[in-house]
Amino acid sequence: MDYEIFELGDVTLQSGVTLPDLFLAFKTYGTLNQDKNNVVVYPTAFGDTHENNEWLIGNGMALDPQKYFIIVPNLLGNGLSSSPSNTLPPFDRANFPQVTIYDNVKLQHRLVTEKFGIQKIALVVGWSMGGIQSFQWGASYPDMVERIAPFNGVAKTWPQTFVVLNGMKAALMATVGFDSYKLNQLTSENMRAVGHVYAGWGLSQAFYRNEIYRKLGYNSIEDFVVGILENSFMKMDPHNFLAMLWTGQFADISANSVYNGDFNEALKNIKALACIMPGSTDLFCTADDNEYEAKCIPNAVFRPIESSWGHFAGRGINSAENKFIDDNLKRLLTMSTNG
């Protein structure tokens, strides 16, 4: 096991359900300095584990473990942290409670403060649902977080994003005739169609038109969709998938008792220096949505990733996009804060 477990005990979630023996899986890179002010928090995205974040961590990079103490907490529901697949009855599989982005960040805050005694975070960064978590960190803990850098992630699930995620859910639910009483019959084999739905949203029109999938060694769209998307979704536990999907569908940094649904107020309250990097061709975490959010955050810059890779511009696959993200993180980390 290349990660650690932080035991949180019995936790009452935003839903009001108390989940016993809840735990976060996390991995750290680098060393916490004496002042405890070299901290980067880098949450994982939907379906990812800490290993999927490692492409952005390395010597000489912005997230340099020789300079920073980088904490990668795994999303609840991803199979490593508390999830439908690793929770005992009566909260296993389809009975796992609804978990919010707010829940995730609140528990990550406990990890950072209780385990490490950290009071200041230099940067919270993340891709996709990791990006939503970085926005939530900024809104929930404005005096603690000095910088945020979400890429290919929005501060709430906008209506069209919700529809995209609902389409992915429908592909899975169709395999049991949309009968919620049959959820525990689902297997990873039932995830096959989900990858095909996602294929039309995860990558852009230009990606397919220009046959960019050939760079990944695939000679046809069909081979690419099966080889990359179908296979990656079929590796997911369907109940973990549904848990994370719910978290994603109802993500909103203002959906809590602090902001009571006032989204603009939540954005306005983010004090962190923010570098917001949407993919220019992202079809469901759109640059337009991010541009609106950036305008509401007092200290934000808006830097789209010019790319034909759609949502995958932030996936760590293509060197040009990777360099753009890393360069912007380097620039952000050199900027002084008032904290």
N, C-alpha and C positions, 0 to 999 in steps of 0.2 A: 504493500500500500504506500503510494508516494504522496499521501496527504494526511492531514490531521483532522481530528474530530473535536468540536467544541460542544459540550453537553449544556443544554439550556434548561433542562428540567421541564416541568409542566408549563406550557405557554398558552395563554388565552389570546386567540387571534382576533383580528378586526371583526370577523364574523360572529364572535361571541363563543365559538367552540374552543374548548381547552384541549390542546393536543399534548398527550403525556410524552415525556422523555424525548422532546424535540432536540435535534442536533443539526449543526452546520458542519459540513465538510469544507476544509479550506487548505490552501497551500501558501507558503510564504517564500519569497525570494529576496536575498540580501539580508542585511543586518540592521536592526533598529538602533539608531544612534543614541547617544547619552541624553540629548535634549528631546528625543522622541518627536522630532519635527521633520523627518525625512520619509513620511508615510504616503504611499500610494495605495488606494483601494480600487480594485479592478474586477467588478462582479462579472459573472458569466451570463451568457445569453440563453435563450430558449433552446433546450436540448443539448447545450454545450456543457463541458466540464472544464476544470482549470487548465487541462492540457490544450484545449482549443485557444486559450489566451496567450500561450507561450511564444507565439510568433512575434509578438510585440515587446517581448522582454529580452534584453541581452546587453552584453558589454558594448559600450559605445552608442547605444540607442538611448532614446529619451527615458525609457523605463530601464535604467541601468542598475542591476542589482549591486554593483559596487558603490553606488551612490544612494540608492533608495531602498527602503523596506517595503516591498510590494506584497500586499495581501490579496489573494484571489479567493473570495468566498463563492461557494457553489450555490446556485439558485435552489430554493426549496422545490422539490418535485423532479429534480434532474437525475435522481437515482443514486446520488452520493450523499447529499444532504437529505433530511427527512422527506420521504416520498411515498406515494402509494405502494411502490414495489418493495419498500424496506420497513414499513410500519406495521406493527402487530394489530390484529383485530382488537376493537371493532372499527379501526380507522384505516384499514388496508384497502388496496385496490380502489374500487369505485366509491368507497366510503370515506376516502380521504377528504378532509375539509377544504373549503375554499381559502386560498392564500393570496394575499394582495402584494403588490410591490411595496407598499407601506410596511407590511409585516416583514418582508425580507430585509428591508433597510433598517428597520428597528432592531432586528435580531443581529444584523451585521454590526450595528452600533454597539450592541452589547459585547460582541466578540472583540471589537477594537478597544473598547474602554475597559472591560472587565478582565480580559486575558492579558492585554498588553499595556494598559494604563495610558493609552494615547488620548490626547485632548485636542490635537490639531492634525488635520489631514492636508497635505500639500496638494493632492490631486485625487479626484475620483473620475475614472475613465471607463468607458464600456461601449461595446458594439450592440446594436439592436436592443433587446430587452436589457442588456447591460447598460445601454445608454439611458434607458428610462430610469434605471436605478441610480445613475449618476445625477440626473435631474432631481430625483427624490431625495438623495443625500443633500443636495444644495438647498432644497426647500425645507426639509425636516430639520437640518442642522446648519443653519446659515452662518452661525458664528464659529463653527468648527471647520468647515470645508473652505479651503482657500481658492481652489480651482476645480472646475469640472470640464470634461471634454467628451461629451456624447458623440458617437459617430454612427450614422445609419440608425439612429434611435430618436424617438419623439418623447415629449414630456407627458403626453397622454395618448391613448388609443383613439385617434380621430375616427369619425363614422366609417369612412371607406376602409380603413385599416381593420376595423371590427368586422366588416363584411368579408374581407379577405380571410381572416382567421375563422369566421363562421363557415366559409366554404370548405376549409381544410377539415373542420370538425364534421361537417355534413358528409364528407367522403368516408370518414370512419364510421359515423353513426349509420350510414346506409347499409353497412355490412351486417348490422343486427336489426335491420328494418326500422330504424329510429325508435327502437324500444328501449327506454332507459332501464327497464327491469332486466335487460340482457347484457348490461355493461360488463359484468364479471365473466362473460363468455368471450370477451375480446382477447385476441392474441396479437403478437407482432405481425403475423401474416396479414391481418386485417388492415395494417398500416400502408399497404402497397399503393392504394389509390391516392393517399394523402400527398405523396411525393409528386404525383402527376398534377394535382391541383396547384401545389406550390411552384411547380416549374414555370407556370405562366406569370407568376408574381415575383419570384426571387431574382430572376434575371430580366434584363430589359429587352425591348424589341430589337435594338441594335446588336445585342449579344447574339441573338439567333440569326438575324438578317446577315450579319457579317461572319457567321459561322465561327465565332470566337471559341466555342466548345472544342474546336480542333486543337487549340493550344493545350488542352487538357488530355489529348490523346484519343478523343472520340471522333469517329468519322460521320456520325449522323446524330440528329436531334434525339432519335429514339434511344440510341446507345447511351447518350449523355444522360437523359432523364432516368433511364433504368440504372445506369452505372453509378451515378452520383446521388440523385434525389430519391429515387425509389429505395435504393439500398440504405441510405442514411436514415430514412424514416422507419424502415423495417427493423432497424437496430434498436429503435426506441420501444420501451414498454408502453402499450396504449393507454394505460391508466396514468402513467407519468406524463404522457403527452397531453391528455385531457386536463390534468391538474395545471400544467404550465400554460396551456392554452387559455384556461379561465383567467389565470393571473395576467396574461397578456391582453385578453379582451377587455378586462375591466381596469386596466392600468390608467391612473390619473393622479398626478402628484398633488392634486387638491382634494382628493376623495378621502378626507380624514377630518377629525374634529378640530384640527388647527385651522384649516381653510374652508371647511364646510362647502366644498364644491366650487369655490371662487378661484378658477384656474388662473386668471390674470393676476390675482393677488399672490398666488403661490409663486408664479414666475417673477413677479416684482420683488418678492422677498428674498430671492436668491442673491446673496451678496458676493458669491464667488466670481472670480474672473472666469469667464466661460468661452470656450472655443467650440462652436457647434459645427459639425462636419457631416452634412447629409451627402448621400450619393446623388449626383446630378440626374441620374436616370432611375433612382429608386422609385418603384411603383406603389409601395404601400407605407413606407415611412418617408414621406415625400419632402423634397427640398422646400416646397411652398409652406408646408406645416412647420418645418423647422425655422424658416425665415420669420414667420409670425412670432414663434416662441422667442427667437433671438431678440426681436425688437422689444419684447416685454421685459427682458432681463437687463438690469442696469449696466452690467459690465460684460456684455457679450459681443463676440465677433462671430460672423457668419462666413464660413469658408467651405463651400461645396467641393466635394471630391469629383473632379471632372472624369467621368468614367462611363464605359458602356456596360459595366458589370452589374448594374442595378443595385439591389440590396447587398450583393456579394462584393461590392467595392470595399467594404470594411471587413472582409472575411480573411484577410491575410494571404490571399492567393497570388495576387498580381503585384510585381515589384514596384511599379510606378505609384499605385495607390498606397502601398505600404509606406513608401518614402514620404509621400504627401502627409499621411497621418503622423508619422514619426517626426517629421520636420515641424509640424504645427505643435505637437506636444513639446518638443524642445523649446520652441519659441515661448509657449505658454509658461513653461516651468522656469524660464529666466525672468519672467515679469514679476515685479515685486507686488505684494499685497499690503493692505493697510492693517492686516491682522497682527 
